[in-house]
Amino acid sequence: MQLQVSEEDRRFQQEVRTFLSENLDPHLSRKVKLGYPISKEEQDGWTRTLNTRGWAAPNWPVEVGGPGWTMLRRHLFDIEMKMHHAPELQGFGFSMVGPAIIKYGTQQQQNYYLPMILNADISWCQGYSEPQAGSDLASVRTRAVVDGDEYVVSGSKIWTSAAERADHIFMLVRTDTEAKPQLGITFLLMEMNDPGITVKPLLAFNGKRLWNQVFFDQVRVPRANRLGEENRGWSVAKNLLGNERLLVSRVAESRRMLSNIMSALSEDPQKAAFRESLAALVIRLEALDATALRLLTKFDKGHEIGAEPSMLKLKGSQLVQDMDRMLYEIVGYLALPQDSTMREGGPAGAEIADMVASGLFHHRGYTIAGGTSEIQHNIIAQQVLGL
Ligand SMILES: Cc1cc2nc3c(=O)[nH]c(=O)nc-3n(C[C@H](O)[C@H](O)[C@H](O)COP(=O)(O)OP(=O)(O)OC[C@H]3O[C@@H](n4cnc5c(N)ncnc54)[C@H](O)[C@@H]3O)c2cc1C
């Protein structure tokens, strides 16, 4: 078990730091730090900058344009990216559908999609959840009926993040209504401008368009756009995240939030009042990072990883929310509209107040998205503890 980072990995960390300080536009990084919206051009431009260094897809093997890093290096890279306030990479393309195309795609699909993902020429959204299928994803009902060389898709997907910006969607559709639920699902790659697709906004309670509901009315999709075999889409979906499950701890995000807490507290006359709760958060963060490092190095040494990453998902999402609460207690009041004049030259933390208030709402979703906390509890109880 390795809980310390080796000298060689420290040098790697330094190399990432140098690259970021030389290549990340300070104006862009400031926008990320303050939680201001990033334009598609800025996001794509940053992806292309990383791609020139071969770092756009940290999780892809070298043969398809990735750096072939160990899990530990990816974890360290993630921390540096967050601490330098680099824009988030397009997770749906790089972490989800990309690895699935690498594993299940035909040569033709790989040649077509992978270079476009690497160069940010296309962007994706994920069409899994439906009004009647969330935790119980195997009950998806969106139908795809074979008609010659095409599928005809009808139904609806919900909570589809980024559907308003994406030009592609990867979908789970039902192709067999008679089989066991898991055995009648197919994985499709579709274009969002296909006739018959309608996207309607769903607003989160911070007022932002966080999701969409996407409707499919007799949308025709070539059968060649299927990923993997027909009726075997469940296996593709289950394997899609593959070892990505190991990187769900949000340690990098928590480290960035901790640095925000420290700088906001630096001038706060009330800081003594936060000492105990801050210490408790730091201890939880270090324990989480140690657990993440333990699992990452176990994986890098070739050991099988079971359901333990569910602990990282559960504890990581809860920690971010508790960091949010502390930040909000420290600077939240400065986000009130009547206090906006205090931000210019105001107390430390004033400039991040909007971002803190927005994050407090936005991060509520962390204990739901990608499998709710209750589901993680079930997995840990049954598969880790054997209860
Ligand atoms: C920020 C965010 C972004 C998202 N983005 C996307 C996206 O891009 N694409 C997409 O397809 N989906 C997306 N989702 C949807 C997400 O995957 C679902 O919300 C999630 O899977 C839960 O499903 P549900 O909302 O239908 O809740 P349900 O499954 O209906 O659950 C409702 C409640 O019942 C509990 N529950 C359910 N089953 C059990 C059980 N067996 N044991 C104990 N408790 C149980 C749950 O924990 C929850 O509290 C997103 C969600 C969020 C919050």
The ligand as an SDF file (V2000), in Angstrom:
LIG
                    3D

 53 58  0  0  0  0  0  0  0  0999 V2000
  -26.5070   16.9990  -11.4130 C   0  0  0  0  0  0  0  0  0  0  0  0
  -27.1000   15.8070  -12.1220 C   0  0  0  0  0  0  0  0  0  0  0  0
  -26.7460   15.5630  -13.4220 C   0  0  0  0  0  0  0  0  0  0  0  0
  -27.3020   14.4810  -14.0980 C   0  0  0  0  0  0  0  0  0  0  0  0
  -26.9500   14.2800  -15.4080 N   0  0  0  0  0  0  0  0  0  0  0  0
  -27.4840   13.2370  -16.0820 C   0  0  0  0  0  0  0  0  0  0  0  0
  -27.1650   13.0360  -17.4630 C   0  0  0  0  0  0  0  0  0  0  0  0
  -26.4180   13.8090  -18.0650 O   0  0  0  0  0  0  0  0  0  0  0  0
  -27.7110   11.9900  -18.1030 N   0  0  0  0  0  0  0  0  0  0  0  0
  -28.5230   11.1010  -17.4740 C   0  0  0  0  0  0  0  0  0  0  0  0
  -28.9400   10.1430  -18.1060 O   0  0  0  0  0  0  0  0  0  0  0  0
  -28.8850   11.2800  -16.1700 N   0  0  0  0  0  0  0  0  0  0  0  0
  -28.3840   12.3260  -15.4690 C   0  0  0  0  0  0  0  0  0  0  0  0
  -28.7330   12.5430  -14.1560 N   0  0  0  0  0  0  0  0  0  0  0  0
  -29.7460   11.6820  -13.5600 C   0  0  0  0  0  0  0  0  0  0  0  0
  -29.1990   10.7320  -12.5020 C   0  0  0  0  0  0  0  0  0  0  0  0
  -28.4670    9.6960  -13.0960 O   0  0  0  0  0  0  0  0  0  0  0  0
  -30.4130   10.2060  -11.7330 C   0  0  0  0  0  0  0  0  0  0  0  0
  -30.9980   11.3210  -11.0620 O   0  0  0  0  0  0  0  0  0  0  0  0
  -30.0310    9.1630  -10.7110 C   0  0  0  0  0  0  0  0  0  0  0  0
  -29.6250    7.9830  -11.3500 O   0  0  0  0  0  0  0  0  0  0  0  0
  -31.2070    8.8340   -9.7680 C   0  0  0  0  0  0  0  0  0  0  0  0
  -32.3430    8.5060  -10.5010 O   0  0  0  0  0  0  0  0  0  0  0  0
  -33.7480    9.2400  -10.2470 P   0  0  0  0  0  0  0  0  0  0  0  0
  -33.5320   10.7160  -10.2560 O   0  0  0  0  0  0  0  0  0  0  0  0
  -34.7210    8.6820  -11.2280 O   0  0  0  0  0  0  0  0  0  0  0  0
  -34.1690    8.8580   -8.7650 O   0  0  0  0  0  0  0  0  0  0  0  0
  -34.8300    7.4890   -8.2950 P   0  0  0  0  0  0  0  0  0  0  0  0
  -34.0440    6.3340   -8.8270 O   0  0  0  0  0  0  0  0  0  0  0  0
  -36.2840    7.5340   -8.6080 O   0  0  0  0  0  0  0  0  0  0  0  0
  -34.6110    7.5700   -6.7410 O   0  0  0  0  0  0  0  0  0  0  0  0
  -35.4220    8.3810   -5.8820 C   0  0  0  0  0  0  0  0  0  0  0  0
  -34.9690    8.1580   -4.4420 C   0  0  0  0  0  0  0  0  0  0  0  0
  -35.1390    6.7680   -4.0830 O   0  0  0  0  0  0  0  0  0  0  0  0
  -33.8850    6.2220   -3.6290 C   0  0  0  0  0  0  0  0  0  0  0  0
  -33.7560    4.8140   -4.1040 N   0  0  0  0  0  0  0  0  0  0  0  0
  -33.9820    4.3490   -5.3550 C   0  0  0  0  0  0  0  0  0  0  0  0
  -33.7420    3.0260   -5.3950 N   0  0  0  0  0  0  0  0  0  0  0  0
  -33.3300    2.6450   -4.1700 C   0  0  0  0  0  0  0  0  0  0  0  0
  -32.9130    1.4200   -3.5900 C   0  0  0  0  0  0  0  0  0  0  0  0
  -32.8580    0.2840   -4.3110 N   0  0  0  0  0  0  0  0  0  0  0  0
  -32.5410    1.4040   -2.2770 N   0  0  0  0  0  0  0  0  0  0  0  0
  -32.5590    2.5590   -1.5320 C   0  0  0  0  0  0  0  0  0  0  0  0
  -32.9730    3.7690   -2.0230 N   0  0  0  0  0  0  0  0  0  0  0  0
  -33.3450    3.8080   -3.3220 C   0  0  0  0  0  0  0  0  0  0  0  0
  -32.8230    7.0860   -4.2990 C   0  0  0  0  0  0  0  0  0  0  0  0
  -31.6080    7.0390   -3.5610 O   0  0  0  0  0  0  0  0  0  0  0  0
  -33.4720    8.4670   -4.2590 C   0  0  0  0  0  0  0  0  0  0  0  0
  -33.2890    9.0540   -3.0020 O   0  0  0  0  0  0  0  0  0  0  0  0
  -28.2120   13.6200  -13.4440 C   0  0  0  0  0  0  0  0  0  0  0  0
  -28.5640   13.8900  -12.1250 C   0  0  0  0  0  0  0  0  0  0  0  0
  -28.0250   14.9690  -11.4680 C   0  0  0  0  0  0  0  0  0  0  0  0
  -28.4370   15.2300  -10.0440 C   0  0  0  0  0  0  0  0  0  0  0  0
  1  2  1  0
  2  3  1  0
  2 52  2  0
  3  4  2  0
  4  5  1  0
  4 50  1  0
  5  6  2  0
  6  7  1  0
  6 13  1  0
  7  8  2  0
  7  9  1  0
  9 10  1  0
 10 11  2  0
 10 12  1  0
 12 13  2  0
 13 14  1  0
 14 15  1  0
 14 50  1  0
 15 16  1  0
 16 17  1  0
 16 18  1  0
 18 19  1  0
 18 20  1  0
 20 21  1  0
 20 22  1  0
 22 23  1  0
 23 24  1  0
 24 25  2  0
 24 26  1  0
 24 27  1  0
 27 28  1  0
 28 29  2  0
 28 30  1  0
 28 31  1  0
 31 32  1  0
 32 33  1  0
 33 34  1  0
 33 48  1  0
 34 35  1  0
 35 36  1  0
 35 46  1  0
 36 37  1  0
 36 45  1  0
 37 38  2  0
 38 39  1  0
 39 40  1  0
 39 45  2  0
 40 41  1  0
 40 42  2  0
 42 43  1  0
 43 44  2  0
 44 45  1  0
 46 47  1  0
 46 48  1  0
 48 49  1  0
 50 51  2  0
 51 52  1  0
 52 53  1  0
M  END
$$$$
